[in-house]
Amino acid sequence: MRRSDDPAKQVTPSAANARTAVGLEEDSALAEACRTGSLSAYEQLYQKHGARLKSIALNLLGNVHDAEDAVQEAFLKVHRGIRSFKGQSAFSTWIYRILLNSCYDLRRKKQRRQETPEQDLEPQGTFEAPAAATDHPLRLALEACVARLSPHYRNVFLLFEVEGFSHSEIAAMLGISEASSKNMLYQAKRKLRRLLSESEKSVKSEPS
Amino acid sequence: MKIECKDLERVLREQEPPSLEALARHAESCAGCARELRLWNEISAVAGHMRKSWDSPGLWPRIQQALVAQSQDAARAPRIWSLGWLWGGFARNWQVAAAALALLVITASGAWMLLHNPEPAVEPDTAKRLLNKQAVREVEAAEAAYIKSIEKLSALAGPRIEHPATPLMVSYREKLLLLDAAIAECRANIEQNRWNAHLRQELLEIYQQKQRTLQDVVGEE
């Protein structure tokens, strides 16, 4: 599902359509297996989507512990609600939507526990993430700026630019139109550009 | 497709591949648009590195365990519900039932004693109004059992009566206060004449009313 930046890896529309069809077929077979309650089906689901689910959760929640809790909660919700899944959307889209809701529920719970005013469901200040292979300064700055985006913009940006979902997938996950998804991404990137240039200026103005 | 500087925002917003290609061609000869496009693409390139990946060997076993537990809970749920419901109903009602049974026994024995007094100690015309020693002892024992039963019910109904949450509870509270006043008055009269069958009967009836009222309070959801 991830869009490839490498032109060599780009595929023709017909090949892409064929791959999508196969993906959807696998998707619905997996959904059917999960519906029977088979643990191996859930394990397969974890193998297929676990890494991406964890990544999204971490980018939304800011720490590994909460991210793993959110992924676990998403699996439990999928298990509880699989009978209500009628295939209106792709199974994977449904799972990611559940994960996003789990992340927001978890954050709300934490905020309530901390008795802090629930403003914009911003991620926690500290970002306790696994060390990246290349801690690029621009990446760190970008992460800080993404955390300052409003939830809708942040979701679209993370899902499109970081996780590589298409606008149609994001639209299905967030219950918005494709045009809205594109517009939100544009607004998110515009704001990020402004925030990045502001932080760049403040770094330059600091005495060395 | 011809793209100009004024189209930059629209193209970036719409993200249609042909327009983006045309914008890239335009940027080759436009420094301003080239700079914008480069910054735009740079954000996308760096964002690709924001994808997080870490080993969590314990996560799947944890999820698996939680799924199994959830399945077991779901399988047990209907049985738990019915047992829970039965137990809850029993727990709620056994004290009420016990109190009702005690009331029945007391009423029956009281009635029996009053109607079938075996040894009238006084003249026939006064027998209806006065009790003998044995009958007084039995009635007092019955009253004591009544009081005990009422105390149990009062303990159950206590919080609802002390802090009535509904108008109905307020009415019950007022009724109970009136009954308590009537009991106190009746008992004061009995102190004056403990052989009086009429007063004893009246006291038993008031106790009965109080017990019924308390049962209603306890039974009220």
Boltz contact constraints between the chains, C-beta under 6 A:
constraints:
  - contact:
      token1: [A, 46]
      token2: [B, 60]
      max_distance: 6.0
  - contact:
      token1: [A, 55]
      token2: [B, 51]
      max_distance: 6.0
  - contact:
      token1: [A, 55]
      token2: [B, 52]
      max_distance: 6.0
  - contact:
      token1: [A, 58]
      token2: [B, 52]
      max_distance: 6.0
  - contact:
      token1: [A, 68]
      token2: [B, 56]
      max_distance: 6.0
  - contact:
      token1: [A, 68]
      token2: [B, 59]
      max_distance: 6.0
  - contact:
      token1: [A, 72]
      token2: [B, 63]
      max_distance: 6.0
  - contact:
      token1: [A, 72]
      token2: [B, 66]
      max_distance: 6.0
  - contact:
      token1: [A, 75]
      token2: [B, 63]
      max_distance: 6.0
  - contact:
      token1: [A, 76]
      token2: [B, 66]
      max_distance: 6.0
  - contact:
      token1: [A, 76]
      token2: [B, 70]
      max_distance: 6.0
  - contact:
      token1: [A, 79]
      token2: [B, 67]
      max_distance: 6.0
  - contact:
      token1: [A, 79]
      token2: [B, 70]
      max_distance: 6.0
  - contact:
      token1: [A, 129]
      token2: [B, 52]
      max_distance: 6.0
  - contact:
      token1: [A, 130]
      token2: [B, 54]
      max_distance: 6.0
  - contact:
      token1: [A, 138]
      token2: [B, 46]
      max_distance: 6.0
  - contact:
      token1: [A, 139]
      token2: [B, 46]
      max_distance: 6.0
  - contact:
      token1: [A, 139]
      token2: [B, 49]
      max_distance: 6.0
  - contact:
      token1: [A, 142]
      token2: [B, 46]
      max_distance: 6.0
  - contact:
      token1: [A, 161]
      token2: [B, 44]
      max_distance: 6.0
  - contact:
      token1: [A, 161]
      token2: [B, 47]
      max_distance: 6.0
  - contact:
      token1: [A, 162]
      token2: [B, 47]
      max_distance: 6.0
  - contact:
      token1: [A, 162]
      token2: [B, 50]
      max_distance: 6.0
  - contact:
      token1: [A, 162]
      token2: [B, 51]
      max_distance: 6.0
  - contact:
      token1: [A, 182]
      token2: [B, 15]
      max_distance: 6.0
  - contact:
      token1: [A, 186]
      token2: [B, 12]
      max_distance: 6.0
  - contact:
      token1: [A, 186]
      token2: [B, 13]
      max_distance: 6.0
  - contact:
      token1: [A, 189]
      token2: [B, 43]
      max_distance: 6.0
  - contact:
      token1: [A, 192]
      token2: [B, 43]
      max_distance: 6.0
